Amino acid sequence: MILVMKNGATEEDIQSVSQQIKDWGHDVTVSKGAYQTVVGIIGDKQDLSGKPLKTLSGVEKVLEVSVPYKKASRDFHPDDSIIDINGVKIGGGHKSVIAGPCSVDTYENLIGIAKSVKKAGATMLRGGAFKPRTSPYSFQGKGKEGLEMLAEARRETGLPIVTELMSEQDIDLVYQYTDVVQIGARNMQNFALLKEIGKLGKPVILKNGIASTVKEHLMSVEYVLSGGLNDVIIALRGVRSYETAMRNTLDVALVPYLQKETHLPVIVDPSHSAGRREFVSALAYAGMAVGADGAIIEVHPCPSCALSDGDQALLPEDFDYLMEKVNALHGWNQKEWKNNFGAKKTSDSFLGGK
């Protein structure tokens, strides 16, 4: 349930309403947008039956949030969330491209990749220190050594680092080094892990599961948000389907759909969707063209030498070219898509209506 405050509601009104809701035994979140303030009520709405919500000072109307992902819902937070990661912003018109190797291998490779992708325009560095692999005999990552190399790359380049967290037992170690925690497809419904990271302060990138629905993905996002963390980035990495031409099927139509449903930034992962480098750029362009807030892309100077997923890693020179096109698409998107086709616009407005 949400309370939409009047345009003229004062800070005192907002504080008074929030305190009254708390006194009734419910948690409260306050979302201050450009045009209105929304007070979200967390808890069983039945407990508020008969309470004079509409008569509270400054309240314009009371609305029920019909979707189960309350805090992720745009009803709960009408304006786009903008996440700031050490000065790098994503969401609300701010584009962010995250690039780097699938797995951290050597110091020389990592530093070289970090410098190269930064020069091309990447805003964050990705790299796996702990790797979830289908086979127990495949390379599992360098662990703490890999995290230390990522931290050194951050010192050398200033790029915030993104790395995957696989287990609750690794939380303290990973949080010691990373700026953004990535939760991969296999852990999307590891609810114990999601609840734990929701209590901590680092931004999270949450990928969809291997065969998850949008609702399941958003409910996993809700697990993180329910812990108190607001900085969650939704990542689309494709799903397993009947089609085998690509490693996974990336439905770019979900980008504007999610941006209508939720206020959180939405990015695409063309590397894991394609599984083959010759298709990575095209999927990145498609994602950016429909309004994605960014992309996460694998880059390696010698893909055949990579310790994992070399087939989908772009060469640095390919990434340079990709960034030129992505920047152009983002510029076009900001001018045209958000004005004419954006998720919060209706088809009526495009067709000449109001």
C-alpha positions as CSV (number, residue, x, y, z in Angstrom):
1,M,0.0,0.0,0.0
2,I,1.2,3.5,-0.7
3,L,0.2,7.0,0.3
4,V,0.6,9.6,-2.4
5,M,1.3,13.0,-0.8
6,K,-0.1,16.3,-2.1
7,N,2.1,18.5,-4.1
8,G,2.1,21.0,-1.3
9,A,2.9,18.5,1.4
10,T,5.6,19.8,3.8
11,E,8.5,17.8,5.2
12,E,6.7,18.0,8.5
13,D,3.6,16.4,6.9
14,I,5.8,13.6,5.5
15,Q,7.5,12.9,8.8
16,S,4.2,13.0,10.7
17,V,2.6,10.5,8.3
18,S,5.7,8.2,8.4
19,Q,5.7,8.3,12.2
20,Q,2.0,7.5,12.5
21,I,2.4,4.5,10.2
22,K,5.4,3.3,12.3
23,D,3.3,3.7,15.5
24,W,0.7,1.4,13.9
25,G,3.4,-1.2,13.6
26,H,4.5,-1.0,10.0
27,D,7.8,-0.1,8.3
28,V,7.9,2.9,5.9
29,T,9.8,3.9,2.9
30,V,9.7,7.5,1.5
31,S,10.3,8.1,-2.2
32,K,10.7,11.7,-3.2
33,G,10.2,12.3,-6.9
34,A,10.4,15.3,-9.1
35,Y,6.6,15.9,-8.9
36,Q,5.3,13.9,-5.9
37,T,6.3,12.1,-2.8
38,V,5.2,8.6,-2.1
39,V,5.1,6.9,1.4
40,G,5.3,3.2,1.0
41,I,3.8,1.0,3.8
42,I,5.4,-2.4,4.3
43,G,3.4,-5.1,6.1
44,D,0.0,-6.7,6.1
45,K,-2.6,-4.3,4.9
46,Q,-5.3,-6.0,6.9
47,D,-3.6,-4.5,10.0
48,L,-4.5,-1.1,8.7
49,S,-8.2,-1.8,8.1
50,G,-10.2,1.0,9.6
51,K,-7.2,3.3,10.1
52,P,-7.8,6.9,8.9
53,L,-5.1,6.9,6.2
54,K,-6.8,9.4,3.9
55,T,-7.2,12.0,6.6
56,L,-3.6,12.1,7.6
57,S,-2.0,15.5,7.0
58,G,-0.8,16.0,3.5
59,V,-2.1,12.8,2.0
60,E,-3.8,13.1,-1.4
61,K,-4.8,9.5,-2.0
62,V,-4.2,5.9,-0.9
63,L,-3.4,3.2,-3.4
64,E,-2.8,-0.5,-3.2
65,V,0.2,-2.0,-5.0
66,S,-1.3,-4.9,-6.9
67,V,2.0,-6.6,-7.8
68,P,3.8,-8.8,-5.3
69,Y,7.2,-7.1,-5.8
70,K,6.2,-4.0,-3.7
71,K,9.5,-2.2,-3.3
72,A,10.7,-2.9,-6.8
73,S,7.4,-1.6,-8.2
74,R,7.2,1.8,-10.0
75,D,4.1,2.4,-8.0
76,F,6.2,2.4,-4.9
77,H,8.9,4.6,-6.4
78,P,7.6,6.5,-9.5
79,D,10.9,8.1,-10.6
80,D,13.9,6.2,-12.0
81,S,16.4,5.1,-9.4
82,I,19.9,6.4,-10.0
83,I,22.7,4.3,-8.4
84,D,26.0,6.0,-7.7
85,I,29.0,3.6,-7.6
86,N,32.1,5.6,-6.6
87,G,31.0,8.4,-8.8
88,V,29.8,6.2,-11.7
89,K,26.0,6.7,-12.1
90,I,23.6,4.2,-13.7
91,G,19.9,4.6,-14.3
92,G,17.7,7.6,-15.0
93,G,19.4,8.3,-18.3
94,H,23.0,7.5,-17.1
95,K,24.5,4.7,-19.2
96,S,27.1,2.4,-17.7
97,V,29.1,-0.3,-19.6
98,I,30.8,-2.9,-17.5
99,A,33.6,-4.8,-19.2
100,G,36.4,-7.2,-18.4
101,P,37.4,-10.9,-18.5
102,C,35.1,-13.7,-17.5
103,S,37.7,-15.0,-15.1
104,V,40.7,-13.2,-13.7
105,D,43.7,-15.1,-15.0
106,T,47.0,-13.1,-14.9
107,Y,47.9,-9.7,-13.5
108,E,49.3,-8.5,-16.8
109,N,46.2,-9.5,-18.7
110,L,43.8,-7.9,-16.1
111,I,45.7,-4.6,-16.0
112,G,45.9,-4.5,-19.8
113,I,42.2,-5.2,-20.2
114,A,41.3,-2.7,-17.5
115,K,43.3,0.1,-19.1
116,S,42.0,-0.8,-22.6
117,V,38.3,-0.9,-21.7
118,K,38.5,2.3,-19.7
119,K,40.1,4.1,-22.7
120,A,37.2,2.8,-24.8
121,G,34.6,4.2,-22.4
122,A,33.8,1.4,-20.0
123,T,32.8,2.7,-16.6
124,M,33.3,-0.4,-14.5
125,L,35.6,-3.5,-14.6
126,R,34.2,-7.0,-14.3
127,G,36.2,-10.1,-13.4
128,G,35.4,-13.4,-11.9
129,A,37.4,-14.6,-8.9
130,F,34.9,-17.3,-7.9
131,K,33.4,-19.1,-10.9
132,P,30.2,-21.3,-11.0
133,R,31.0,-24.0,-13.5
134,T,28.8,-26.8,-14.8
135,S,31.7,-29.3,-14.4
136,P,33.4,-29.8,-11.0
137,Y,36.6,-30.4,-13.0
138,S,36.5,-27.0,-14.8
139,F,38.5,-23.9,-13.5
140,Q,36.7,-22.6,-10.5
141,G,38.5,-19.2,-10.2
142,K,41.5,-17.8,-8.3
143,G,39.6,-16.8,-5.2
144,K,41.3,-14.3,-2.9
145,E,44.3,-13.9,-5.3
146,G,41.8,-12.9,-8.1
147,L,40.2,-10.4,-5.8
148,E,43.5,-8.9,-4.9
149,M,44.3,-8.5,-8.6
150,L,41.0,-6.8,-9.2
151,A,41.7,-4.4,-6.4
152,E,45.1,-3.6,-7.9
153,A,43.4,-3.0,-11.3
154,R,41.0,-0.5,-9.5
155,R,44.0,1.3,-8.1
156,E,45.7,1.5,-11.5
157,T,42.6,2.7,-13.4
158,G,40.1,4.1,-10.9
159,L,37.4,1.8,-12.3
160,P,35.0,0.3,-9.8
161,I,35.0,-3.5,-9.8
162,V,32.2,-6.0,-10.2
163,T,32.7,-9.6,-9.2
164,E,30.4,-12.5,-8.5
165,L,29.4,-13.8,-5.0
166,M,28.5,-17.4,-5.0
167,S,28.2,-18.4,-1.4
168,E,27.3,-17.0,2.0
169,Q,30.6,-18.2,3.3
170,D,32.5,-15.9,0.9
171,I,30.6,-12.7,1.8
172,D,33.2,-11.2,4.1
173,L,36.0,-11.9,1.7
174,V,34.2,-10.6,-1.4
175,Y,32.8,-7.5,0.3
176,Q,36.3,-6.6,1.4
177,Y,37.4,-6.0,-2.2
178,T,34.5,-5.4,-4.5
179,D,32.4,-2.3,-5.3
180,V,29.5,-4.1,-6.8
181,V,28.3,-7.6,-6.0
182,Q,27.1,-9.8,-8.9
183,I,24.6,-12.5,-8.2
184,G,24.6,-14.9,-11.2
185,A,21.9,-17.1,-12.8
186,R,22.4,-20.1,-10.6
187,N,22.0,-18.1,-7.4
188,M,19.0,-16.0,-8.5
189,Q,16.8,-18.0,-6.2
190,N,19.3,-18.6,-3.4
191,F,17.0,-16.7,-1.0
192,A,19.2,-17.1,2.0
193,L,22.0,-15.4,0.1
194,L,19.7,-12.7,-1.3
195,K,18.4,-11.9,2.2
196,E,21.9,-11.6,3.6
197,I,23.2,-9.3,0.9
198,G,20.1,-7.1,1.3
199,K,21.3,-6.2,4.8
200,L,24.7,-5.1,3.5
201,G,25.6,-1.8,1.8
202,K,27.1,-2.7,-1.5
203,P,25.2,-2.3,-4.8
204,V,24.0,-5.6,-6.4
205,I,23.7,-6.7,-10.0
206,L,21.1,-9.5,-10.0
207,K,20.9,-11.7,-13.2
208,N,17.9,-13.6,-14.2
209,G,17.9,-17.4,-13.7
210,I,18.6,-19.9,-16.4
211,A,14.9,-20.5,-17.1
212,S,13.2,-17.9,-14.8
213,T,10.1,-15.8,-15.5
214,V,10.1,-12.0,-15.2
215,K,8.0,-12.3,-12.1
216,E,10.4,-14.8,-10.5
217,H,13.3,-12.4,-11.3
218,L,11.6,-9.5,-9.8
219,M,10.6,-11.4,-6.7
220,S,14.3,-12.2,-6.2
221,V,15.0,-8.5,-6.6
222,E,12.4,-8.0,-3.9
223,Y,14.2,-10.3,-1.5
224,V,17.3,-8.0,-1.7
225,L,15.3,-4.8,-1.4
226,S,13.3,-6.2,1.6
227,G,16.6,-6.3,3.5
228,G,17.0,-2.5,3.2
229,L,19.3,-2.2,0.2
230,N,18.0,0.1,-2.5
231,D,20.9,-0.2,-5.0
232,V,19.9,-3.1,-7.2
233,I,20.6,-3.4,-10.9
234,I,18.6,-5.9,-12.9
235,A,20.6,-7.8,-15.5
236,L,19.1,-9.8,-18.4
237,R,21.5,-12.6,-19.5
238,G,19.0,-14.6,-21.6
239,V,17.2,-17.8,-20.8
240,R,17.5,-21.4,-21.8
241,S,14.8,-22.2,-24.4
242,Y,14.0,-24.7,-27.2
243,E,16.3,-22.6,-29.5
244,T,19.9,-23.8,-29.6
245,A,21.4,-21.4,-32.1
246,M,22.4,-19.1,-29.3
247,R,23.7,-20.1,-25.9
248,N,20.7,-18.4,-24.3
249,T,17.8,-16.4,-25.7
250,L,17.8,-12.7,-24.9
251,D,14.4,-11.1,-25.1
252,V,15.2,-7.4,-25.5
253,A,11.5,-6.6,-25.3
254,L,11.9,-7.2,-21.6
255,V,14.0,-4.0,-21.2
256,P,11.2,-1.6,-21.8
257,Y,8.7,-3.9,-20.0
258,L,10.9,-4.0,-16.9
259,Q,11.4,-0.2,-17.1
260,K,7.7,0.2,-17.0
261,E,7.3,-2.2,-14.1
262,T,10.2,-1.1,-11.9
263,H,12.2,2.0,-11.1
264,L,15.6,0.1,-11.0
265,P,18.3,0.2,-13.7
266,V,18.1,-2.5,-16.3
267,I,21.2,-3.8,-18.2
268,V,21.8,-6.5,-20.7
269,D,24.5,-9.3,-20.8
270,P,25.0,-10.0,-24.5
271,S,28.1,-12.2,-23.8
272,H,26.2,-14.9,-21.9
273,S,23.2,-14.6,-24.2
274,A,25.2,-15.1,-27.4
275,G,27.9,-17.5,-26.2
276,R,29.8,-16.6,-29.4
277,R,31.7,-13.4,-29.9
278,E,30.5,-12.7,-33.4
279,F,27.0,-12.1,-32.1
280,V,27.8,-10.2,-28.9
281,S,28.0,-6.7,-30.4
282,A,24.7,-7.1,-32.2
283,L,22.9,-8.1,-29.0
284,A,24.5,-5.2,-27.2
285,Y,23.3,-2.8,-29.8
286,A,19.8,-4.3,-29.6
287,G,19.7,-3.9,-25.9
288,M,20.9,-0.3,-26.0
289,A,18.5,0.6,-28.8
290,V,15.5,-0.4,-26.7
291,G,16.6,1.7,-23.8
292,A,18.9,-0.5,-21.6
293,D,20.7,1.5,-18.9
294,G,23.9,-0.4,-19.8
295,A,25.6,-3.7,-20.6
296,I,28.0,-6.1,-19.1
297,I,30.5,-7.5,-21.7
298,E,33.4,-9.9,-21.6
299,V,36.7,-8.8,-23.1
300,H,40.0,-10.7,-23.3
301,P,43.2,-10.0,-25.3
302,C,43.6,-13.8,-26.1
303,P,40.2,-15.5,-26.0
304,S,41.7,-18.9,-26.9
305,C,43.9,-18.5,-23.7
306,A,41.0,-17.5,-21.4
307,L,40.4,-19.8,-18.5
308,S,36.6,-19.7,-19.1
309,D,34.1,-18.6,-21.7
310,G,36.8,-17.5,-24.3
311,D,34.3,-18.2,-27.1
312,Q,32.2,-15.2,-26.1
313,A,35.0,-12.7,-25.2
314,L,35.5,-9.7,-27.5
315,L,39.0,-8.7,-28.4
316,P,39.9,-5.2,-27.1
317,E,39.8,-3.7,-30.6
318,D,36.3,-5.2,-31.1
319,F,35.2,-3.6,-27.8
320,D,36.6,-0.2,-29.0
321,Y,34.3,-0.4,-32.0
322,L,31.4,-1.6,-30.0
323,M,31.7,1.4,-27.6
324,E,31.6,3.9,-30.5
325,K,28.3,2.4,-31.6
326,V,26.9,2.0,-28.1
327,N,27.6,5.7,-27.3
328,A,25.8,6.7,-30.6
329,L,22.8,4.5,-29.7
330,H,22.6,5.9,-26.2
331,G,22.6,9.4,-27.6
332,W,19.9,8.6,-30.0
333,N,18.0,6.8,-27.3
334,Q,18.1,9.8,-25.0
335,K,16.8,12.1,-27.7
336,E,14.2,9.9,-29.4
337,W,13.2,6.8,-27.5
338,K,12.5,8.3,-24.2
339,N,10.4,11.0,-25.8
340,N,8.5,8.9,-28.3
341,F,8.6,5.3,-27.4
342,G,9.7,5.1,-23.7
343,A,8.3,2.6,-21.3
344,K,6.4,5.2,-19.3
345,K,4.8,6.7,-22.5
346,T,1.6,5.2,-23.9
347,S,1.0,4.2,-27.5
348,D,-1.7,6.8,-27.6
349,S,0.7,9.7,-27.1
350,F,2.8,8.3,-30.0
351,L,-0.2,8.1,-32.2
352,G,-1.2,11.7,-31.5
353,G,-3.3,11.4,-28.4
354,K,-2.7,12.6,-24.9
